[in-house]
Amino acid sequence: MTFSICVRERYENSDGVDHIRFGTGITTRVANIGMKSPYVTENAAVCAQAGGIDSSFSIPNIELRKKVAEYVEDGVSIEDAIPALLKVDDQKSIRQTHGVDAEGSFAHTGDEASDWAGHVVGDGFTVAGNVLAGAEVVQSVAEEYREKNSEDPLPKRLIDALEAGYDAGGDKRTDLPVHSVAIRIRSSERIAPVPFDHDFRVDATKQPFDDIREVYDLAMDSYKDIGMGHYTDR
């Protein structure tokens, strides 16, 4: 149904101050995934996905993603928060839930998630997906993220990583033409006067990556036009 990536990055801003940012990128052959699955705060990035179709179909547990972030904000590690919340989720066997906090990473793929389903946990990132063409989808997302030039803005790198998974086969349900894509980023950096963030979405399209890149490019141009050029290099 879906594949997604959650990331944690430490960086230094133009004033030489250290910050941390969290980001998610997600795409699926269903409309409006940006509202349902990714959740990002100044302390964590989480994606909660449903991994079942047909008789076991379920929408993502959108309350779970929020509760994971709340647990992290209360001082619980993400490695403990996700398993604790899944214990009381009666559909955990079809769930996919993954994410990162300031120190760790965790991913869960339920035993009954629809093939192909699985995840990758790396240094500062997680990738997960289900109803995919194969393991090469999540592997391609992970490889593209790891190898991409870190000087590029994070939104662009997340789009590139998702597109690599799409090019590797993506969602195996080729009979469904509609896609949605979402990119969300949140940082500890405060810029006049709220925490820095990005939130780009395409909720229903037949050309997901052409459209999300157009949204991103237009947003970057608009930031420059109103004197917010510092948004274009994050």
C-alpha positions as CSV (number, residue, x, y, z in Angstrom):
1,M,0.0,0.0,0.0
2,T,2.7,2.5,1.0
3,F,6.4,3.1,1.3
4,S,8.0,5.8,3.4
5,I,11.2,7.1,5.0
6,C,11.8,8.7,8.4
7,V,15.1,10.6,9.0
8,R,17.0,12.4,11.7
9,E,19.8,14.8,10.8
10,R,22.1,17.1,12.8
11,Y,23.3,20.2,11.1
12,E,24.9,23.6,11.7
13,N,23.0,26.7,10.6
14,S,24.5,29.8,9.0
15,D,25.1,31.3,12.5
16,G,27.2,28.3,13.5
17,V,24.6,26.9,15.9
18,D,23.9,23.2,16.0
19,H,20.4,21.9,15.4
20,I,18.5,18.7,14.7
21,R,15.8,18.1,12.2
22,F,13.4,15.3,11.5
23,G,11.8,14.5,8.2
24,T,9.4,12.0,6.6
25,G,8.6,11.2,3.0
26,I,5.8,8.9,1.9
27,T,3.9,7.8,-1.2
28,T,1.1,5.4,-2.0
29,R,-1.5,4.5,-4.7
30,V,-4.2,6.0,-2.6
31,A,-5.3,9.6,-2.3
32,N,-4.4,11.9,0.6
33,I,-1.7,9.8,2.4
34,G,-0.1,13.0,3.8
35,M,-3.0,13.5,6.1
36,K,-3.1,9.9,7.3
37,S,0.4,8.5,7.9
38,P,3.4,10.8,8.6
39,Y,3.9,12.8,11.8
40,V,6.8,15.0,12.6
41,T,7.7,17.1,15.7
42,E,10.9,18.8,17.0
43,N,11.7,15.5,18.7
44,A,10.7,12.6,16.4
45,A,9.5,11.5,12.9
46,V,7.0,8.7,12.7
47,C,5.0,6.9,10.0
48,A,2.1,4.6,10.9
49,Q,0.9,2.5,7.9
50,A,-1.7,-0.1,7.4
51,G,-0.2,-3.3,5.9
52,G,-3.3,-5.2,4.9
53,I,-5.5,-5.3,1.9
54,D,-8.7,-7.2,0.8
55,S,-10.5,-8.6,3.8
56,S,-7.8,-7.4,6.2
57,F,-7.8,-3.8,4.9
58,S,-7.4,-1.1,7.5
59,I,-6.6,2.6,7.3
60,P,-3.4,3.6,9.2
61,N,-3.7,4.0,12.9
62,I,-3.3,7.7,12.8
63,E,-3.6,8.0,16.6
64,L,-0.6,5.7,17.0
65,R,1.7,8.0,15.2
66,K,0.8,10.9,17.4
67,K,1.0,8.8,20.6
68,V,4.5,7.6,19.6
69,A,5.6,11.3,19.3
70,E,4.0,12.2,22.6
71,Y,5.8,9.3,24.4
72,V,9.1,10.5,22.9
73,E,8.4,14.0,24.1
74,D,7.8,12.6,27.6
75,G,11.2,11.0,27.6
76,V,10.4,7.5,26.3
77,S,12.8,6.2,23.6
78,I,11.2,5.4,20.3
79,E,12.6,1.8,20.6
80,D,10.3,1.5,23.7
81,A,7.4,3.7,22.6
82,I,6.4,1.8,19.5
83,P,6.5,-1.7,21.0
84,A,4.5,-0.5,24.1
85,L,1.8,1.1,21.9
86,L,1.6,-1.9,19.6
87,K,0.9,-4.2,22.5
88,V,-2.5,-2.7,22.9
89,D,-3.2,-2.4,19.1
90,D,-5.5,-5.3,18.1
91,Q,-4.4,-4.9,14.5
92,K,-0.6,-4.9,15.1
93,S,-0.2,-8.0,12.9
94,I,-1.0,-5.9,9.8
95,R,0.6,-2.6,11.0
96,Q,3.8,-1.0,9.8
97,T,5.1,1.6,12.2
98,H,8.6,3.1,12.1
99,G,10.5,6.2,13.0
100,V,13.4,8.0,14.6
101,D,14.0,10.1,17.7
102,A,17.1,12.1,18.7
103,E,19.1,9.0,19.5
104,G,17.5,5.9,18.1
105,S,15.5,4.3,15.3
106,F,12.8,1.5,15.3
107,A,10.6,-0.2,12.7
108,H,7.9,-2.8,13.0
109,T,6.3,-4.8,10.2
110,G,3.5,-7.1,11.2
111,D,3.5,-10.8,10.4
112,E,0.4,-10.4,8.3
113,A,1.4,-7.3,6.3
114,S,0.7,-7.9,2.6
115,D,3.5,-9.0,0.4
116,W,5.9,-7.7,-0.3
117,A,6.4,-6.0,3.1
118,G,9.4,-5.2,5.1
119,H,11.7,-2.4,6.4
120,V,15.3,-1.2,6.7
121,V,16.8,0.5,9.8
122,G,19.9,2.5,9.2
123,D,22.0,5.1,10.9
124,G,19.5,7.9,11.5
125,F,16.8,6.7,9.2
126,T,14.1,4.0,8.7
127,V,12.4,2.9,5.6
128,A,9.3,0.7,5.4
129,G,6.7,-0.5,2.9
130,N,4.1,-3.0,2.0
131,V,2.2,-4.3,-1.1
132,L,5.4,-3.5,-2.9
133,A,7.0,-5.0,-6.0
134,G,9.7,-6.4,-3.8
135,A,12.5,-5.8,-1.3
136,E,14.3,-3.7,-3.9
137,V,11.9,-0.9,-3.3
138,V,12.8,-0.1,0.3
139,Q,16.4,-0.9,-0.4
140,S,16.5,1.6,-3.2
141,V,14.9,4.3,-1.0
142,A,17.6,3.6,1.7
143,E,20.5,3.6,-0.8
144,E,19.4,6.8,-2.4
145,Y,19.1,8.6,0.9
146,R,22.5,7.3,2.2
147,E,24.3,8.2,-1.0
148,K,22.7,11.6,-1.8
149,N,24.8,14.7,-1.5
150,S,24.0,16.0,2.0
151,E,24.5,19.6,0.8
152,D,21.2,19.3,-1.1
153,P,18.1,20.5,0.8
154,L,16.4,17.7,2.8
155,P,13.1,18.0,1.0
156,K,14.8,17.4,-2.4
157,R,16.7,14.4,-1.0
158,L,13.5,12.8,0.4
159,I,11.8,13.3,-2.9
160,D,14.8,11.7,-4.7
161,A,14.8,8.8,-2.2
162,L,11.0,8.1,-2.7
163,E,11.4,8.3,-6.5
164,A,14.2,5.8,-6.4
165,G,11.8,3.4,-4.7
166,Y,9.1,4.2,-7.3
167,D,11.6,3.5,-10.1
168,A,12.5,0.2,-8.5
169,G,8.9,-1.0,-8.8
170,G,7.0,0.8,-6.1
171,D,3.5,-0.2,-5.2
172,K,2.7,-3.4,-7.0
173,R,-1.0,-2.5,-7.6
174,T,-0.5,-1.2,-11.1
175,D,-4.2,-1.1,-11.8
176,L,-4.6,1.9,-9.4
177,P,-3.5,5.1,-11.3
178,V,-3.9,7.6,-8.4
179,H,-1.0,8.4,-6.2
180,S,-0.3,10.8,-3.3
181,V,3.0,12.0,-2.0
182,A,3.9,14.0,1.2
183,I,7.1,15.5,2.6
184,R,7.3,16.8,6.1
185,I,10.2,18.3,8.0
186,R,10.5,19.9,11.4
187,S,13.6,21.4,13.1
188,S,14.7,22.6,16.5
189,E,15.8,25.8,14.7
190,R,13.5,28.7,15.3
191,I,12.9,31.2,12.5
192,A,10.7,34.2,13.1
193,P,9.2,33.0,15.5
194,V,8.2,29.3,15.0
195,P,10.3,26.2,14.6
196,F,11.5,25.7,11.0
197,D,9.4,23.3,9.0
198,H,8.4,22.1,5.5
199,D,5.1,20.5,4.5
200,F,4.7,19.6,0.8
201,R,1.8,17.4,-0.4
202,V,0.2,16.2,-3.6
203,D,-3.0,14.5,-2.5
204,A,-4.3,13.0,-5.8
205,T,-2.3,12.7,-9.1
206,K,-1.3,10.3,-11.9
207,Q,2.2,11.7,-12.1
208,P,3.3,11.9,-8.4
209,F,7.0,12.9,-8.8
210,D,6.5,15.4,-11.5
211,D,3.9,17.1,-9.4
212,I,5.7,17.0,-6.0
213,R,8.8,18.4,-7.7
214,E,6.7,21.2,-9.2
215,V,5.2,22.0,-5.7
216,Y,8.7,22.0,-4.2
217,D,10.2,24.2,-6.9
218,L,7.3,26.7,-6.7
219,A,7.7,26.8,-2.9
220,M,11.4,27.5,-3.1
221,D,10.8,30.3,-5.6
222,S,8.1,31.9,-3.4
223,Y,10.5,31.8,-0.4
224,K,13.1,33.7,-2.4
225,D,10.5,36.2,-3.6
226,I,9.5,37.2,-0.1
227,G,13.0,37.3,1.3
228,M,13.0,33.9,3.0
229,G,15.9,32.4,1.1
230,H,17.1,30.7,4.2
231,Y,14.2,28.2,3.7
232,T,15.7,27.1,0.4
233,D,18.9,25.5,1.7
234,R,17.5,23.5,4.6
